[in-house]
Amino acid sequence: MEIEIRHKMTGTIIVKGNYESTKECLEENNGADLRGADLSGADLRSADLRRADLSGAYLSGADLSGADLRGAYLSGADLRNIKGYQDSHDIAAETVRRLEIKVFIEAEWAVIGQIIVHRFCWEQIKKQFSDVMPHILEILAQEGFDEWLKHWKEIT
């Protein structure tokens, strides 16, 4: 099928061609300038988006379950209503980066930093930080990112 990815503001075509899916299009055009791309509602499950420049991209409603976003540039990307981000350290990093420093206490920032830098799995997080995580996840849920809190409640 023909896939067209346009800039969200100008409507300019960024990438166009015949692909099985948006995911395949993005993977085959890895390195393309996707700044400002309209990827709203895209099925990007398990997509390899390492080092993709998604700054300013419109990702609202996109499913990022299992997507590899290591090194992706997400500054200014619209992350509202994204799906499947519960295991993404990169989405977590971008989400907390946008918050004011005063939102978390110093001990919470230290935990957030360790989780993001060391890319801890949920079991390790539960084991090491069970006393601090509920408050961190509640704040993120208030910001519109409730998948992490829902998952935490399932595993604890």
Accessible surface in RSA format (square Angstrom, percent):
REM  Atomic radii and reference values for relative SASA: ProtOr
REM  Chains: A
REM  Algorithm: Lee & Richards
REM  Probe-radius: 1.40
REM  Slices: 20
REM RES _ NUM      All-atoms   Total-Side   Main-Chain    Non-polar    All polar
REM                ABS   REL    ABS   REL    ABS   REL    ABS   REL    ABS   REL
RES MET A   1   142.05  73.6  99.05  65.6  43.00 102.4  83.60  71.1  58.45  77.4
RES GLU A   2   105.78  60.7  77.43  58.6  28.35  67.5  26.23  50.7  79.55  64.9
RES ILE A   3    18.60  10.6  16.85  12.6   1.76   4.2  18.60  13.4   0.00   0.0
RES GLU A   4    69.35  39.8  42.41  32.1  26.94  64.1  16.46  31.8  52.89  43.2
RES ILE A   5     4.05   2.3   3.33   2.5   0.72   1.7   4.05   2.9   0.00   0.0
RES ARG A   6   100.75  42.3  98.91  50.4   1.84   4.4  36.86  50.4  63.89  38.7
RES HIS A   7    49.24  26.9  46.13  32.1   3.11   7.9  26.04  26.8  23.20  27.0
RES LYS A   8    79.03  38.6  47.84  29.4  31.19  74.3  29.59  26.6  49.44  52.7
RES MET A   9   154.22  79.9 118.94  78.7  35.28  84.0 101.92  86.7  52.29  69.3
RES THR A  10    98.30  69.9  61.17  62.0  37.13  88.5  67.38  90.5  30.92  46.7
RES GLY A  11    28.20  34.8   0.00   N/A  28.20  34.8  25.00  68.6   3.19   7.2
RES THR A  12    85.10  60.5  76.30  77.3   8.80  21.0  64.06  86.0  21.04  31.8
RES ILE A  13    68.60  39.0  47.88  35.7  20.72  49.9  47.88  34.5  20.72  56.2
RES ILE A  14    47.45  27.0  17.47  13.0  29.98  72.3  22.08  15.9  25.37  68.9
RES VAL A  15    11.77   7.7   6.93   6.3   4.83  11.6  11.77  10.2   0.00   0.0
RES LYS A  16   108.66  53.0  81.12  49.8  27.54  65.6  36.75  33.1  71.90  76.6
RES GLY A  17    20.02  24.7   0.00   N/A  20.02  24.7  20.02  54.9   0.00   0.0
RES ASN A  18   119.88  82.7  93.50  90.4  26.39  63.5  29.05  69.9  90.83  87.8
RES TYR A  19    31.19  14.6  24.81  14.1   6.38  16.6  12.46   9.4  18.74  23.1
RES GLU A  20   141.51  81.2 129.87  98.3  11.64  27.7  48.34  93.5  93.17  76.1
RES SER A  21    38.82  32.8  37.43  50.0   1.39   3.2  31.73  67.6   7.09   9.9
RES THR A  22    30.79  21.9  27.62  28.0   3.17   7.6   5.45   7.3  25.34  38.3
RES LYS A  23    62.25  30.4  62.25  38.2   0.00   0.0  22.56  20.3  39.69  42.3
RES GLU A  24    50.94  29.2  49.86  37.7   1.08   2.6  23.10  44.7  27.84  22.7
RES CYS A  25     0.00   0.0   0.00   0.0   0.00   0.0   0.00   0.0   0.00   0.0
RES LEU A  26     2.59   1.4   0.33   0.2   2.26   5.7   0.42   0.3   2.17   5.8
RES GLU A  27    57.91  33.2  43.45  32.9  14.46  34.4  15.93  30.8  41.97  34.3
RES GLU A  28   114.00  65.4  77.19  58.4  36.81  87.6  36.12  69.9  77.88  63.6
RES ASN A  29    38.77  26.7  32.44  31.3   6.34  15.3   6.58  15.8  32.20  31.1
RES ASN A  30    72.13  49.7  42.51  41.1  29.62  71.3  19.46  46.8  52.66  50.9
RES GLY A  31    71.11  87.7   0.00   N/A  71.11  87.7  38.77 106.4  32.33  72.4
RES ALA A  32    30.93  28.4  14.21  21.9  16.72  38.0  26.21  36.9   4.72  12.5
RES ASP A  33    72.81  51.0  58.47  58.2  14.34  33.9  41.67  98.1  31.14  31.1
RES LEU A  34     3.13   1.7   3.13   2.2   0.00   0.0   3.13   2.2   0.00   0.0
RES ARG A  35   130.01  54.6 124.59  63.5   5.42  12.9  32.55  44.5  97.46  59.1
RES GLY A  36     5.23   6.4   0.00   N/A   5.23   6.4   4.51  12.4   0.71   1.6
RES ALA A  37     0.00   0.0   0.00   0.0   0.00   0.0   0.00   0.0   0.00   0.0
RES ASP A  38    60.00  42.0  46.17  46.0  13.83  32.7   7.04  16.6  52.97  52.8
RES LEU A  39     4.27   2.4   1.47   1.0   2.80   7.0   4.27   3.0   0.00   0.0
RES SER A  40    52.17  44.1  29.92  39.9  22.25  51.3  10.62  22.6  41.55  58.2
RES GLY A  41    53.92  66.5   0.00   N/A  53.92  66.5  25.12  68.9  28.79  64.5
RES ALA A  42    12.79  11.8   3.66   5.7   9.12  20.8  12.56  17.7   0.23   0.6
RES ASP A  43    66.55  46.6  58.90  58.6   7.65  18.1  36.45  85.8  30.10  30.0
RES LEU A  44     0.04   0.0   0.04   0.0   0.00   0.0   0.04   0.0   0.00   0.0
RES ARG A  45   124.65  52.3 121.65  62.0   3.01   7.2  30.56  41.8  94.10  57.0
RES SER A  46    71.18  60.2  55.46  74.0  15.72  36.2  25.46  54.2  45.73  64.1
RES ALA A  47     0.21   0.2   0.00   0.0   0.21   0.5   0.00   0.0   0.21   0.6
RES ASP A  48    43.20  30.3  41.74  41.5   1.46   3.4  21.24  50.0  21.96  21.9
RES LEU A  49     2.96   1.6   2.31   1.7   0.65   1.6   2.96   2.1   0.00   0.0
RES ARG A  50    83.40  35.0  82.98  42.3   0.42   1.0   5.60   7.7  77.80  47.2
RES ARG A  51   169.31  71.1 146.72  74.8  22.59  53.8  64.52  88.2 104.80  63.5
RES ALA A  52     4.71   4.3   3.38   5.2   1.33   3.0   4.68   6.6   0.03   0.1
RES ASP A  53    43.97  30.8  41.54  41.3   2.42   5.7  19.80  46.6  24.17  24.1
RES LEU A  54     0.40   0.2   0.40   0.3   0.00   0.0   0.40   0.3   0.00   0.0
RES SER A  55    16.69  14.1  14.62  19.5   2.07   4.8  10.83  23.1   5.86   8.2
RES GLY A  56    19.81  24.4   0.00   N/A  19.81  24.4  19.13  52.5   0.69   1.5
RES ALA A  57     0.00   0.0   0.00   0.0   0.00   0.0   0.00   0.0   0.00   0.0
RES TYR A  58    69.45  32.4  69.45  39.5   0.00   0.0  33.49  25.2  35.96  44.3
RES LEU A  59     0.89   0.5   0.89   0.6   0.00   0.0   0.89   0.6   0.00   0.0
RES SER A  60    17.59  14.9  14.13  18.9   3.46   8.0   1.37   2.9  16.21  22.7
RES GLY A  61    17.17  21.2   0.00   N/A  17.17  21.2  14.57  40.0   2.60   5.8
RES ALA A  62     0.00   0.0   0.00   0.0   0.00   0.0   0.00   0.0   0.00   0.0
RES ASP A  63    33.19  23.3  32.89  32.7   0.31   0.7   9.75  22.9  23.44  23.4
RES LEU A  64     4.05   2.3   1.06   0.8   3.00   7.5   1.06   0.7   3.00   8.1
RES SER A  65    41.31  34.9  38.38  51.2   2.93   6.8  27.22  58.0  14.09  19.7
RES GLY A  66    63.57  78.4   0.00   N/A  63.57  78.4  35.87  98.4  27.70  62.0
RES ALA A  67    14.58  13.4   0.00   0.0  14.58  33.2   0.00   0.0  14.58  38.6
RES ASP A  68    34.74  24.3  28.96  28.8   5.78  13.7  23.87  56.2  10.86  10.8
RES LEU A  69     3.86   2.2   1.62   1.2   2.25   5.7   1.62   1.1   2.25   6.0
RES ARG A  70   115.46  48.5 113.81  58.0   1.65   3.9  36.79  50.3  78.67  47.7
RES GLY A  71    58.11  71.7   0.00   N/A  58.11  71.7  34.57  94.9  23.54  52.7
RES ALA A  72    16.39  15.1   0.00   0.0  16.39  37.3   0.00   0.0  16.39  43.4
RES TYR A  73   125.73  58.7 123.84  70.5   1.89   4.9  88.95  66.8  36.78  45.3
RES LEU A  74     6.26   3.5   3.50   2.5   2.75   6.9   3.50   2.5   2.75   7.4
RES SER A  75    35.19  29.7  32.11  42.8   3.08   7.1   5.93  12.6  29.26  41.0
RES GLY A  76    50.79  62.6   0.00   N/A  50.79  62.6  35.42  97.2  15.37  34.4
RES ALA A  77     1.17   1.1   0.00   0.0   1.17   2.7   0.00   0.0   1.17   3.1
RES ASP A  78    19.05  13.3  12.32  12.3   6.72  15.9  14.88  35.0   4.16   4.2
RES LEU A  79     3.18   1.8   1.29   0.9   1.90   4.8   1.29   0.9   1.90   5.1
RES ARG A  80   157.30  66.0 153.15  78.1   4.15   9.9  70.86  96.8  86.43  52.4
RES ASN A  81   111.47  76.9  93.64  90.5  17.83  42.9  27.50  66.2  83.98  81.2
RES ILE A  82     8.34   4.7   0.56   0.4   7.79  18.8   0.56   0.4   7.79  21.1
RES LYS A  83   112.87  55.1 112.87  69.3   0.00   0.0  65.93  59.3  46.94  50.0
RES GLY A  84    19.99  24.6   0.00   N/A  19.99  24.6  11.92  32.7   8.07  18.1
RES TYR A  85     4.90   2.3   4.77   2.7   0.13   0.3   3.65   2.7   1.25   1.5
RES GLN A  86    56.58  31.6  53.76  39.3   2.82   6.7   9.31  19.8  47.27  35.9
RES ASP A  87    94.74  66.4  73.68  73.3  21.06  49.8  39.85  93.8  54.89  54.7
RES SER A  88    17.68  14.9   7.12   9.5  10.55  24.3  13.75  29.3   3.93   5.5
RES HIS A  89    30.70  16.8  28.30  19.7   2.40   6.1  23.84  24.6   6.86   8.0
RES ASP A  90    24.79  17.4  20.43  20.3   4.36  10.3   5.36  12.6  19.43  19.4
RES ILE A  91     0.00   0.0   0.00   0.0   0.00   0.0   0.00   0.0   0.00   0.0
RES ALA A  92    18.03  16.6  18.03  27.8   0.00   0.0  18.03  25.4   0.00   0.0
RES ALA A  93    31.69  29.1  28.46  43.9   3.23   7.4  29.14  41.0   2.55   6.8
RES GLU A  94    14.87   8.5  12.81   9.7   2.06   4.9   3.74   7.2  11.13   9.1
RES THR A  95     4.89   3.5   2.72   2.8   2.17   5.2   3.93   5.3   0.96   1.5
RES VAL A  96     8.96   5.9   8.72   7.9   0.24   0.6   8.72   7.6   0.24   0.6
RES ARG A  97   138.34  58.1 112.22  57.2  26.11  62.2  72.44  99.0  65.89  39.9
RES ARG A  98   103.18  43.3  67.60  34.5  35.58  84.7  48.05  65.7  55.13  33.4
RES LEU A  99    25.00  13.9  12.63   9.0  12.37  31.1  14.63  10.3  10.37  27.9
RES GLU A 100   107.44  61.7  98.30  74.4   9.14  21.8  47.05  91.0  60.39  49.3
RES ILE A 101   142.61  81.2 138.30 103.0   4.31  10.4 138.30  99.6   4.31  11.7
RES LYS A 102   169.86  82.9 136.69  83.9  33.17  79.0  92.02  82.8  77.84  82.9
RES VAL A 103    47.11  31.0  29.20  26.4  17.91  43.2  36.08  31.4  11.03  29.9
RES PHE A 104     7.08   3.5   0.00   0.0   7.08  18.4   0.25   0.1   6.84  19.6
RES ILE A 105   115.45  65.7 109.40  81.5   6.05  14.6 115.45  83.1   0.00   0.0
RES GLU A 106   154.41  88.7 143.63 108.7  10.78  25.7  59.02 114.2  95.39  77.9
RES ALA A 107    56.05  51.5  45.73  70.6  10.32  23.5  52.70  74.2   3.34   8.9
RES GLU A 108     7.57   4.3   7.57   5.7   0.00   0.0   0.41   0.8   7.16   5.8
RES TRP A 109    64.29  25.8  58.60  28.4   5.68  13.3  58.87  31.4   5.42   8.8
RES ALA A 110    54.65  50.2  40.26  62.1  14.38  32.7  52.24  73.6   2.41   6.4
RES VAL A 111    11.88   7.8  11.88  10.8   0.00   0.0  11.88  10.3   0.00   0.0
RES ILE A 112    11.41   6.5  10.38   7.7   1.03   2.5  11.41   8.2   0.00   0.0
RES GLY A 113    30.16  37.2   0.00   N/A  30.16  37.2  30.05  82.5   0.11   0.2
RES GLN A 114    72.77  40.7  69.97  51.1   2.80   6.7  22.41  47.7  50.36  38.2
RES ILE A 115    17.26   9.8  17.26  12.9   0.00   0.0  17.26  12.4   0.00   0.0
RES ILE A 116    37.22  21.2  34.02  25.3   3.19   7.7  34.02  24.5   3.19   8.7
RES VAL A 117   111.76  73.5  86.55  78.3  25.21  60.7  92.33  80.2  19.42  52.7
RES HIS A 118   112.91  61.7  88.00  61.2  24.91  63.7  49.32  50.8  63.59  74.0
RES ARG A 119    98.92  41.5  81.47  41.5  17.45  41.5  43.67  59.7  55.24  33.5
RES PHE A 120    41.29  20.7  36.54  22.6   4.75  12.4  39.64  24.0   1.65   4.7
RES CYS A 121    79.18  59.9  68.21  76.1  10.96  25.8  46.33 117.4  32.84  35.4
RES TRP A 122    34.17  13.7  31.96  15.5   2.21   5.2  29.12  15.5   5.05   8.2
RES GLU A 123   104.23  59.8 101.18  76.5   3.05   7.3  59.03 114.2  45.20  36.9
RES GLN A 124    58.66  32.8  57.18  41.8   1.48   3.5   9.32  19.8  49.34  37.4
RES ILE A 125     9.68   5.5   9.68   7.2   0.00   0.0   9.68   7.0   0.00   0.0
RES LYS A 126    63.08  30.8  59.93  36.8   3.15   7.5  30.08  27.1  32.99  35.1
RES LYS A 127   166.35  81.2 132.64  81.4  33.71  80.3  88.47  79.6  77.88  83.0
RES GLN A 128    84.63  47.3  56.03  40.9  28.61  68.1  23.36  49.7  61.27  46.5
RES PHE A 129    15.73   7.9  15.61   9.7   0.11   0.3  15.73   9.5   0.00   0.0
RES SER A 130    59.28  50.1  49.65  66.3   9.63  22.2  18.65  39.7  40.63  56.9
RES ASP A 131   123.84  86.7  86.75  86.3  37.09  87.7  51.05 120.1  72.79  72.6
RES VAL A 132    30.19  19.9  26.30  23.8   3.89   9.4  30.19  26.2   0.00   0.0
RES MET A 133     7.43   3.8   7.43   4.9   0.00   0.0   7.43   6.3   0.00   0.0
RES PRO A 134    46.03  33.5  46.03  42.0   0.00   0.0  46.03  38.0   0.00   0.0
RES HIS A 135    87.27  47.7  84.99  59.1   2.28   5.8  60.76  62.6  26.51  30.8
RES ILE A 136     3.07   1.7   3.07   2.3   0.00   0.0   3.07   2.2   0.00   0.0
RES LEU A 137     4.14   2.3   4.14   3.0   0.00   0.0   4.14   2.9   0.00   0.0
RES GLU A 138    79.38  45.6  78.03  59.0   1.35   3.2  17.89  34.6  61.49  50.2
RES ILE A 139    18.89  10.7  18.86  14.1   0.02   0.1  18.86  13.6   0.02   0.1
RES LEU A 140     7.32   4.1   7.32   5.2   0.00   0.0   7.32   5.1   0.00   0.0
RES ALA A 141    24.28  22.3  11.89  18.3  12.39  28.2  12.32  17.3  11.96  31.7
RES GLN A 142   148.31  82.9 109.00  79.7  39.31  93.6  45.59  97.0 102.72  77.9
RES GLU A 143    91.46  52.5  66.78  50.5  24.67  58.7   8.47  16.4  82.98  67.8
RES GLY A 144    54.68  67.4   0.00   N/A  54.68  67.4  34.75  95.4  19.93  44.6
RES PHE A 145    23.24  11.6  23.24  14.4   0.00   0.0  23.24  14.1   0.00   0.0
RES ASP A 146    56.71  39.7  56.71  56.4   0.00   0.0  15.47  36.4  41.24  41.1
RES GLU A 147    39.09  22.4  37.48  28.4   1.61   3.8  23.41  45.3  15.68  12.8
RES TRP A 148    10.09   4.1  10.09   4.9   0.00   0.0   5.51   2.9   4.59   7.4
RES LEU A 149    23.81  13.3  23.81  17.0   0.00   0.0  23.81  16.7   0.00   0.0
RES LYS A 150   121.36  59.2 118.00  72.4   3.36   8.0  75.70  68.1  45.66  48.6
RES HIS A 151    28.64  15.7  26.59  18.5   2.05   5.3  22.92  23.6   5.72   6.7
RES TRP A 152    12.24   4.9  12.24   5.9   0.00   0.0   5.93   3.2   6.31  10.2
RES LYS A 153   137.42  67.0 119.02  73.0  18.40  43.8  74.12  66.7  63.29  67.4
RES GLU A 154   137.13  78.7  99.84  75.5  37.29  88.8  45.95  88.9  91.18  74.4
RES ILE A 155    39.84  22.7  23.93  17.8  15.91  38.4  31.02  22.3   8.83  24.0
RES THR A 156    91.33  65.0  32.56  33.0  58.76 140.0  53.29  71.6  38.04  57.5
END  Absolute sums over single chains surface
CHAIN  1 A     8405.7       6560.0       1845.7       4262.3       4143.4
END  Absolute sums over all chains
TOTAL          8405.7       6560.0       1845.7       4262.3       4143.4
